[in-house]
Amino acid sequence: GALVPAERIRMAIEGYDFRIDGVHVPITVSVGAASYPDNANSKAELIKKSDTALYYSKENGRNRSTLYNPIMVEHKD
């Protein structure tokens, strides 16, 4: 169920009429989501898995919501 609110937030931002000095400025976001306890057993692990899903969103087209999947490659900081 983590993907439903993530996608709702993404779509709301994409559809909002952001303006700077009266000029429409398109803004989009990429979202990564993971769920407890399906994807993680601790808060730190949940954040790490969500971050991995976020990087996947950015690397695969941006402006999307992605749910963590174990086949995703974790990024090293």
C-alpha positions in Angstrom: 0.0 0.0 0.0 3.0 2.4 0.2 2.9 3.1 -3.5 -0.7 4.5 -3.5 0.0 7.6 -1.3 3.4 8.1 -3.0 1.8 8.2 -6.4 -1.0 10.5 -5.1 1.7 13.0 -3.9 3.6 12.8 -7.2 0.6 13.4 -9.3 -0.5 16.4 -7.0 2.8 18.0 -7.5 2.9 17.4 -11.2 -0.6 18.8 -11.6 -0.1 21.9 -9.4 0.2 25.3 -11.2 3.5 26.5 -9.7 4.3 30.1 -10.8 7.3 32.3 -10.5 6.7 36.0 -11.3 3.4 34.9 -13.0 5.1 32.3 -15.2 4.1 28.6 -15.0 7.0 26.5 -13.8 6.6 22.8 -14.3 7.8 20.8 -11.3 7.9 17.0 -11.0 9.2 14.6 -8.3 10.5 11.1 -8.2 9.4 9.0 -5.2 10.8 5.9 -3.7 8.8 3.8 -1.3 9.3 0.7 0.8 7.0 -0.9 3.4 7.5 -2.4 6.8 7.7 -5.3 7.5 7.6 -6.5 3.9 10.8 -4.8 2.8 12.5 -3.8 6.0 12.8 -4.8 9.7 14.0 -1.5 11.1 13.6 2.2 10.5 17.2 2.5 9.1 16.6 -0.4 6.7 13.2 1.1 5.6 14.9 4.4 4.8 17.7 2.7 2.9 15.3 0.6 0.8 13.1 3.7 0.1 16.3 5.5 -1.0 17.2 2.7 -3.3 13.7 2.8 -4.9 14.1 6.6 -5.2 17.4 6.2 -7.2 15.7 3.6 -9.3 12.9 6.2 -10.1 15.5 8.8 -11.1 17.5 6.5 -13.2 14.6 5.1 -15.1 12.8 8.2 -16.4 12.1 10.5 -13.4 8.7 11.8 -12.4 7.6 8.4 -11.2 6.9 6.5 -8.0 8.7 3.2 -7.4 8.2 0.5 -4.8 11.4 -1.2 -3.6 12.2 -4.5 -5.1 15.1 -6.7 -3.9 16.5 -6.8 -7.5 17.3 -3.1 -7.3 20.9 -2.2 -6.8 21.6 -0.2 -3.6 23.7 2.9 -3.9 26.7 3.5 -1.8 27.0 7.0 -0.2 
